[in-house]
Amino acid sequence: MKIVVVSDSHGNREILQKIVNDNQDASLFIHAGDSQVLPQAIDPFRAVKGNCDIGYDYPKELYIETPYGNIYVTHGHQFYQITKDFIKSKHCKIFIFGHTHKHYLEKCEDSYVCNPGSVTRPRDKTNGTYLVINLTQNDVNFDFKYL
């Protein structure tokens, strides 16, 4: 199963469409918040609400079942710090957040914690990043794509 994860596109629908076009074989597209577009305009992405998504009706969090295990998605702006206990409380194999505009991947006990970075306003000395996750029931691989 191929999953494409983006965050912090801040109104740029063209970059989202390019990412979809470049990953037509993906089974799932996830947006970790701050899309700043109407929910009906972000299809095929499943999205959460970011701190800049004022007035848009997105959920604060998503749980997505996969063959590998549950994925939990939040924007992350409501937390001063995302702690091990908080990650553990979500009972997920993959914990996704956005907000920082910096791509990130770390193993935290039984979960992977990842941030795809920002596709339009990176703060990590890149021109923008997103994340491709390939998973099966027993294995998962993460690949950051650089714009």
CYANA upper distance limits for C-alpha pairs under 8 A (distance plus 0.5 A):
  1 MET  CA     26 ALA  CA      7.76
  1 MET  CA     27 SER  CA      6.64
  1 MET  CA    134 ASN  CA      6.07
  1 MET  CA    135 LEU  CA      5.73
  1 MET  CA    136 THR  CA      6.78
  2 LYS  CA     25 ASP  CA      7.78
  2 LYS  CA     26 ALA  CA      5.23
  2 LYS  CA     27 SER  CA      5.98
  2 LYS  CA     28 LEU  CA      7.27
  2 LYS  CA    132 VAL  CA      7.45
  2 LYS  CA    133 ILE  CA      6.27
  2 LYS  CA    134 ASN  CA      5.05
  2 LYS  CA    135 LEU  CA      7.10
  3 ILE  CA     26 ALA  CA      6.15
  3 ILE  CA     27 SER  CA      6.48
  3 ILE  CA     28 LEU  CA      5.32
  3 ILE  CA     29 PHE  CA      6.31
  3 ILE  CA     30 ILE  CA      7.93
  3 ILE  CA    132 VAL  CA      6.21
  3 ILE  CA    133 ILE  CA      5.51
  3 ILE  CA    134 ASN  CA      6.82
  4 VAL  CA     23 ASN  CA      8.18
  4 VAL  CA     26 ALA  CA      7.19
  4 VAL  CA     28 LEU  CA      6.87
  4 VAL  CA     29 PHE  CA      5.33
  4 VAL  CA     30 ILE  CA      6.67
  4 VAL  CA    130 TYR  CA      7.96
  4 VAL  CA    131 LEU  CA      6.38
  4 VAL  CA    132 VAL  CA      5.13
  4 VAL  CA    133 ILE  CA      6.86
  5 VAL  CA     29 PHE  CA      6.47
  5 VAL  CA     30 ILE  CA      5.21
  5 VAL  CA     31 HIS  CA      6.37
  5 VAL  CA     32 ALA  CA      7.83
  5 VAL  CA    116 PRO  CA      6.71
  5 VAL  CA    130 TYR  CA      6.48
  5 VAL  CA    131 LEU  CA      5.54
  5 VAL  CA    132 VAL  CA      6.74
  5 VAL  CA    133 ILE  CA      8.23
  6 VAL  CA     29 PHE  CA      8.49
  6 VAL  CA     30 ILE  CA      6.80
  6 VAL  CA     31 HIS  CA      5.41
  6 VAL  CA     32 ALA  CA      6.73
  6 VAL  CA    116 PRO  CA      6.07
  6 VAL  CA    117 GLY  CA      7.69
  6 VAL  CA    118 SER  CA      7.45
  6 VAL  CA    119 VAL  CA      7.35
  6 VAL  CA    129 THR  CA      8.28
  6 VAL  CA    130 TYR  CA      5.48
  6 VAL  CA    131 LEU  CA      7.02
  7 SER  CA     31 HIS  CA      5.75
  7 SER  CA     32 ALA  CA      5.17
  7 SER  CA     33 GLY  CA      6.07
  7 SER  CA     34 ASP  CA      7.20
  7 SER  CA     35 SER  CA      7.61
  7 SER  CA     98 GLY  CA      6.09
  7 SER  CA     99 HIS  CA      7.98
  7 SER  CA    101 HIS  CA      8.23
  7 SER  CA    115 ASN  CA      8.47
  7 SER  CA    116 PRO  CA      6.77
  7 SER  CA    117 GLY  CA      6.76
  7 SER  CA    118 SER  CA      5.80
  7 SER  CA    119 VAL  CA      7.16
  7 SER  CA    130 TYR  CA      7.92
  8 ASP  CA     32 ALA  CA      7.72
  8 ASP  CA     33 GLY  CA      6.43
  8 ASP  CA     34 ASP  CA      5.19
  8 ASP  CA     35 SER  CA      6.28
  8 ASP  CA     98 GLY  CA      7.42
  8 ASP  CA     99 HIS  CA      7.21
  8 ASP  CA    101 HIS  CA      7.31
  8 ASP  CA    117 GLY  CA      7.97
  8 ASP  CA    118 SER  CA      5.41
  8 ASP  CA    119 VAL  CA      6.96
  8 ASP  CA    120 THR  CA      7.46
  8 ASP  CA    121 ARG  CA      7.82
  9 SER  CA     13 ARG  CA      8.17
  9 SER  CA     15 ILE  CA      8.23
  9 SER  CA     16 LEU  CA      8.10
  9 SER  CA     34 ASP  CA      6.88
  9 SER  CA     35 SER  CA      5.55
  9 SER  CA     36 GLN  CA      8.01
  9 SER  CA    118 SER  CA      6.84
  9 SER  CA    119 VAL  CA      5.95
  9 SER  CA    120 THR  CA      5.83
  9 SER  CA    121 ARG  CA      7.96
 10 HIS  CA     34 ASP  CA      6.14
 10 HIS  CA     35 SER  CA      5.41
 10 HIS  CA     36 GLN  CA      5.67
 10 HIS  CA     37 VAL  CA      8.36
 10 HIS  CA     52 CYS  CA      8.41
 10 HIS  CA    120 THR  CA      7.56
 11 GLY  CA     35 SER  CA      6.14
 11 GLY  CA     36 GLN  CA      5.24
 11 GLY  CA     37 VAL  CA      6.13
 12 ASN  CA     16 LEU  CA      7.48
 12 ASN  CA     35 SER  CA      8.17
 12 ASN  CA    120 THR  CA      7.91
 13 ARG  CA     17 GLN  CA      6.72
 13 ARG  CA     37 VAL  CA      8.33
 13 ARG  CA     42 ILE  CA      8.04
 14 GLU  CA     18 LYS  CA      6.71
 15 ILE  CA     19 ILE  CA      6.72
 15 ILE  CA    119 VAL  CA      7.84
 15 ILE  CA    120 THR  CA      8.46
 16 LEU  CA     20 VAL  CA      6.77
 17 GLN  CA     21 ASN  CA      6.59
 18 LYS  CA     22 ASP  CA      6.57
 19 ILE  CA     23 ASN  CA      6.69
 20 VAL  CA     24 GLN  CA      6.46
 28 LEU  CA     44 PRO  CA      8.39
 28 LEU  CA     45 PHE  CA      7.91
 29 PHE  CA     44 PRO  CA      6.84
 29 PHE  CA     45 PHE  CA      5.11
 29 PHE  CA     46 ARG  CA      6.73
 30 ILE  CA     45 PHE  CA      5.57
 30 ILE  CA     46 ARG  CA      5.39
 30 ILE  CA     47 ALA  CA      6.33
 31 HIS  CA     35 SER  CA      7.86
 31 HIS  CA     45 PHE  CA      6.46
 31 HIS  CA     46 ARG  CA      6.48
 31 HIS  CA     47 ALA  CA      4.97
 31 HIS  CA     48 VAL  CA      7.13
 32 ALA  CA     47 ALA  CA      6.40
 32 ALA  CA     48 VAL  CA      6.09
 32 ALA  CA     49 LYS  CA      8.06
 32 ALA  CA     50 GLY  CA      7.92
 32 ALA  CA     73 VAL  CA      6.95
 32 ALA  CA     74 THR  CA      6.59
 32 ALA  CA     75 HIS  CA      5.72
 32 ALA  CA     96 ILE  CA      7.69
 32 ALA  CA     97 PHE  CA      6.39
 32 ALA  CA     98 GLY  CA      5.80
 33 GLY  CA     47 ALA  CA      6.68
 33 GLY  CA     48 VAL  CA      5.52
 33 GLY  CA     49 LYS  CA      5.49
 33 GLY  CA     50 GLY  CA      4.70
 33 GLY  CA     51 ASN  CA      8.25
 33 GLY  CA     53 ASP  CA      7.90
 33 GLY  CA     74 THR  CA      7.96
 33 GLY  CA     75 HIS  CA      5.68
 33 GLY  CA     98 GLY  CA      7.04
 33 GLY  CA     99 HIS  CA      7.91
 34 ASP  CA     49 LYS  CA      7.10
 34 ASP  CA     50 GLY  CA      4.94
 34 ASP  CA     51 ASN  CA      6.99
 34 ASP  CA     52 CYS  CA      5.77
 34 ASP  CA     53 ASP  CA      5.93
 34 ASP  CA     75 HIS  CA      8.30
 34 ASP  CA     99 HIS  CA      8.15
 35 SER  CA     42 ILE  CA      8.46
 35 SER  CA     50 GLY  CA      8.06
 35 SER  CA     52 CYS  CA      8.42
 35 SER  CA     53 ASP  CA      7.28
 36 GLN  CA     52 CYS  CA      7.02
 36 GLN  CA     53 ASP  CA      5.63
 36 GLN  CA     54 ILE  CA      8.47
 36 GLN  CA     56 TYR  CA      8.20
 37 VAL  CA     41 ALA  CA      6.82
 37 VAL  CA     42 ILE  CA      7.26
 37 VAL  CA     53 ASP  CA      8.20
 37 VAL  CA     56 TYR  CA      8.04
 38 LEU  CA     42 ILE  CA      7.28
 38 LEU  CA     56 TYR  CA      6.64
 38 LEU  CA     57 ASP  CA      8.41
 39 PRO  CA     43 ASP  CA      7.90
 39 PRO  CA     47 ALA  CA      8.40
 39 PRO  CA     56 TYR  CA      7.55
 39 PRO  CA     57 ASP  CA      7.46
 39 PRO  CA     58 TYR  CA      7.47
 42 ILE  CA     46 ARG  CA      8.37
 47 ALA  CA     58 TYR  CA      7.14
 47 ALA  CA     59 PRO  CA      8.02
 47 ALA  CA     62 LEU  CA      8.38
 48 VAL  CA     58 TYR  CA      5.80
 48 VAL  CA     59 PRO  CA      5.63
 48 VAL  CA     60 LYS  CA      5.88
 48 VAL  CA     61 GLU  CA      6.20
 48 VAL  CA     62 LEU  CA      7.30
 48 VAL  CA     73 VAL  CA      7.65
 48 VAL  CA     74 THR  CA      6.64
 48 VAL  CA     75 HIS  CA      7.03
 49 LYS  CA     53 ASP  CA      6.32
 49 LYS  CA     56 TYR  CA      8.03
 49 LYS  CA     57 ASP  CA      8.00
 49 LYS  CA     58 TYR  CA      5.33
 49 LYS  CA     59 PRO  CA      6.22
 49 LYS  CA     60 LYS  CA      5.72
 49 LYS  CA     61 GLU  CA      8.12
 49 LYS  CA     74 THR  CA      8.18
 49 LYS  CA     75 HIS  CA      7.07
 50 GLY  CA     54 ILE  CA      8.46
 50 GLY  CA     60 LYS  CA      8.24
 50 GLY  CA     75 HIS  CA      5.78
 50 GLY  CA     76 GLY  CA      8.33
 50 GLY  CA     77 HIS  CA      7.62
 50 GLY  CA     99 HIS  CA      7.86
 51 ASN  CA     75 HIS  CA      8.32
 51 ASN  CA     77 HIS  CA      6.96
 60 LYS  CA     74 THR  CA      6.74
 60 LYS  CA     75 HIS  CA      7.97
 61 GLU  CA     72 TYR  CA      7.66
 61 GLU  CA     73 VAL  CA      5.95
 61 GLU  CA     74 THR  CA      5.21
 61 GLU  CA     75 HIS  CA      8.18
 62 LEU  CA     71 ILE  CA      8.38
 62 LEU  CA     72 TYR  CA      6.22
 62 LEU  CA     73 VAL  CA      5.52
 62 LEU  CA     74 THR  CA      7.28
 63 TYR  CA     70 ASN  CA      7.06
 63 TYR  CA     71 ILE  CA      6.15
 63 TYR  CA     72 TYR  CA      5.24
 63 TYR  CA     73 VAL  CA      7.04
 64 ILE  CA     70 ASN  CA      6.11
 64 ILE  CA     71 ILE  CA      5.51
 64 ILE  CA     72 TYR  CA      7.02
 65 GLU  CA     69 GLY  CA      6.58
 65 GLU  CA     70 ASN  CA      5.09
 65 GLU  CA     71 ILE  CA      6.83
 66 THR  CA     70 ASN  CA      6.37
 66 THR  CA     71 ILE  CA      7.77
 66 THR  CA    137 GLN  CA      8.47
 67 PRO  CA    135 LEU  CA      8.11
 67 PRO  CA    136 THR  CA      6.48
 67 PRO  CA    137 GLN  CA      5.05
 68 TYR  CA     93 LYS  CA      7.98
 68 TYR  CA    135 LEU  CA      6.88
 68 TYR  CA    136 THR  CA      6.15
 68 TYR  CA    137 GLN  CA      4.72
 68 TYR  CA    138 ASN  CA      6.54
 68 TYR  CA    139 ASP  CA      7.38
 68 TYR  CA    140 VAL  CA      7.88
 69 GLY  CA     92 CYS  CA      7.17
 69 GLY  CA     93 LYS  CA      5.99
 69 GLY  CA     94 ILE  CA      8.19
 69 GLY  CA    137 GLN  CA      8.12
 70 ASN  CA     91 HIS  CA      7.90
 70 ASN  CA     92 CYS  CA      5.23
 70 ASN  CA     93 LYS  CA      6.08
 70 ASN  CA     94 ILE  CA      7.16
 71 ILE  CA     92 CYS  CA      6.00
 71 ILE  CA     93 LYS  CA      6.60
 71 ILE  CA     94 ILE  CA      5.24
 71 ILE  CA     95 PHE  CA      6.43
 71 ILE  CA     96 ILE  CA      7.87
 72 TYR  CA     90 LYS  CA      7.45
 72 TYR  CA     92 CYS  CA      6.55
 72 TYR  CA     94 ILE  CA      6.83
 72 TYR  CA     95 PHE  CA      5.44
 72 TYR  CA     96 ILE  CA      6.56
 73 VAL  CA     95 PHE  CA      6.67
 73 VAL  CA     96 ILE  CA      5.24
 73 VAL  CA     97 PHE  CA      6.41
 74 THR  CA     96 ILE  CA      6.92
 74 THR  CA     97 PHE  CA      5.57
 74 THR  CA     98 GLY  CA      7.69
 75 HIS  CA     96 ILE  CA      8.47
 75 HIS  CA     97 PHE  CA      5.41
 75 HIS  CA     98 GLY  CA      5.26
 75 HIS  CA     99 HIS  CA      6.29
 76 GLY  CA     82 ILE  CA      8.25
 76 GLY  CA     97 PHE  CA      5.97
 76 GLY  CA     98 GLY  CA      6.55
 76 GLY  CA     99 HIS  CA      6.57
 77 HIS  CA     98 GLY  CA      8.47
 77 HIS  CA     99 HIS  CA      6.45
 82 ILE  CA     86 PHE  CA      6.88
 82 ILE  CA     87 ILE  CA      7.60
 83 THR  CA     87 ILE  CA      6.82
 84 LYS  CA     88 LYS  CA      6.54
 84 LYS  CA    108 CYS  CA      7.41
 85 ASP  CA     89 SER  CA      6.59
 86 PHE  CA     90 LYS  CA      7.25
 87 ILE  CA     91 HIS  CA      7.85
 87 ILE  CA     92 CYS  CA      8.16
 87 ILE  CA     95 PHE  CA      7.49
 87 ILE  CA    111 SER  CA      8.26
 88 LYS  CA     92 CYS  CA      7.87
 88 LYS  CA    111 SER  CA      8.40
 92 CYS  CA    111 SER  CA      6.96
 93 LYS  CA    110 ASP  CA      6.97
 93 LYS  CA    111 SER  CA      4.92
 93 LYS  CA    112 TYR  CA      6.71
 94 ILE  CA    111 SER  CA      5.91
 94 ILE  CA    112 TYR  CA      5.28
 94 ILE  CA    113 VAL  CA      6.53
 94 ILE  CA    114 CYS  CA      8.06
 95 PHE  CA    111 SER  CA      7.33
 95 PHE  CA    112 TYR  CA      6.54
 95 PHE  CA    113 VAL  CA      5.22
 95 PHE  CA    114 CYS  CA      6.76
 96 ILE  CA    113 VAL  CA      6.51
 96 ILE  CA    114 CYS  CA      5.55
 96 ILE  CA    115 ASN  CA      6.28
 96 ILE  CA    116 PRO  CA      8.50
 97 PHE  CA    113 VAL  CA      8.42
 97 PHE  CA    114 CYS  CA      6.98
 97 PHE  CA    115 ASN  CA      5.68
 97 PHE  CA    116 PRO  CA      8.30
 98 GLY  CA    115 ASN  CA      5.87
 98 GLY  CA    116 PRO  CA      7.30
 98 GLY  CA    117 GLY  CA      7.11
 98 GLY  CA    118 SER  CA      8.33
100 THR  CA    117 GLY  CA      7.56
100 THR  CA    123 ARG  CA      8.10
101 HIS  CA    116 PRO  CA      8.46
101 HIS  CA    117 GLY  CA      4.99
101 HIS  CA    118 SER  CA      5.09
101 HIS  CA    121 ARG  CA      7.26
101 HIS  CA    122 PRO  CA      5.54
101 HIS  CA    123 ARG  CA      5.86
101 HIS  CA    124 ASP  CA      7.63
102 LYS  CA    115 ASN  CA      7.45
102 LYS  CA    116 PRO  CA      7.77
102 LYS  CA    117 GLY  CA      4.78
102 LYS  CA    118 SER  CA      7.15
102 LYS  CA    122 PRO  CA      6.82
102 LYS  CA    123 ARG  CA      6.11
102 LYS  CA    124 ASP  CA      5.59
103 HIS  CA    114 CYS  CA      7.93
103 HIS  CA    115 ASN  CA      5.59
103 HIS  CA    116 PRO  CA      5.37
103 HIS  CA    117 GLY  CA      4.37
103 HIS  CA    118 SER  CA      7.98
103 HIS  CA    124 ASP  CA      7.69
103 HIS  CA    129 THR  CA      7.32
103 HIS  CA    130 TYR  CA      8.21
103 HIS  CA    144 PHE  CA      8.40
104 TYR  CA    113 VAL  CA      8.23
104 TYR  CA    114 CYS  CA      5.74
104 TYR  CA    115 ASN  CA      5.39
104 TYR  CA    116 PRO  CA      7.18
104 TYR  CA    117 GLY  CA      7.66
105 LEU  CA    112 TYR  CA      7.51
105 LEU  CA    113 VAL  CA      6.17
105 LEU  CA    114 CYS  CA      4.87
105 LEU  CA    115 ASN  CA      7.08
106 GLU  CA    112 TYR  CA      6.29
106 GLU  CA    113 VAL  CA      5.78
106 GLU  CA    114 CYS  CA      7.02
107 LYS  CA    111 SER  CA      6.40
107 LYS  CA    112 TYR  CA      4.99
107 LYS  CA    113 VAL  CA      6.64
108 CYS  CA    112 TYR  CA      6.39
108 CYS  CA    113 VAL  CA      7.18
115 ASN  CA    131 LEU  CA      8.44
116 PRO  CA    129 THR  CA      6.79
116 PRO  CA    130 TYR  CA      5.15
116 PRO  CA    131 LEU  CA      5.48
116 PRO  CA    144 PHE  CA      7.75
117 GLY  CA    122 PRO  CA      7.07
117 GLY  CA    124 ASP  CA      8.49
117 GLY  CA    128 GLY  CA      7.40
117 GLY  CA    129 THR  CA      5.93
117 GLY  CA    130 TYR  CA      6.60
118 SER  CA    122 PRO  CA      5.44
118 SER  CA    123 ARG  CA      8.33
118 SER  CA    128 GLY  CA      5.99
118 SER  CA    129 THR  CA      6.28
118 SER  CA    130 TYR  CA      7.42
119 VAL  CA    127 ASN  CA      8.24
119 VAL  CA    128 GLY  CA      4.95
119 VAL  CA    129 THR  CA      5.81
119 VAL  CA    130 TYR  CA      6.88
119 VAL  CA    147 LEU  CA      7.92
120 THR  CA    127 ASN  CA      8.19
120 THR  CA    128 GLY  CA      6.40
121 ARG  CA    127 ASN  CA      8.47
121 ARG  CA    128 GLY  CA      7.28
122 PRO  CA    126 THR  CA      6.86
122 PRO  CA    127 ASN  CA      6.95
122 PRO  CA    128 GLY  CA      5.70
122 PRO  CA    129 THR  CA      8.08
126 THR  CA    146 TYR  CA      7.78
126 THR  CA    147 LEU  CA      8.37
127 ASN  CA    146 TYR  CA      7.44
127 ASN  CA    147 LEU  CA      6.08
128 GLY  CA    146 TYR  CA      6.47
128 GLY  CA    147 LEU  CA      5.68
129 THR  CA    144 PHE  CA      6.97
129 THR  CA    145 LYS  CA      5.96
129 THR  CA    146 TYR  CA      5.16
129 THR  CA    147 LEU  CA      6.33
130 TYR  CA    144 PHE  CA      6.25
130 TYR  CA    145 LYS  CA      5.84
130 TYR  CA    146 TYR  CA      7.39
131 LEU  CA    142 PHE  CA      7.40
131 LEU  CA    143 ASP  CA      6.28
131 LEU  CA    144 PHE  CA      5.00
131 LEU  CA    145 LYS  CA      6.46
132 VAL  CA    142 PHE  CA      6.41
132 VAL  CA    143 ASP  CA      5.64
132 VAL  CA    144 PHE  CA      6.72
132 VAL  CA    145 LYS  CA      7.70
133 ILE  CA    140 VAL  CA      7.46
133 ILE  CA    141 ASN  CA      6.22
133 ILE  CA    142 PHE  CA      5.22
133 ILE  CA    143 ASP  CA      6.92
134 ASN  CA    140 VAL  CA      6.23
134 ASN  CA    141 ASN  CA      5.71
134 ASN  CA    142 PHE  CA      7.10
135 LEU  CA    139 ASP  CA      6.12
135 LEU  CA    140 VAL  CA      4.74
135 LEU  CA    141 ASN  CA      6.80
136 THR  CA    140 VAL  CA      6.91
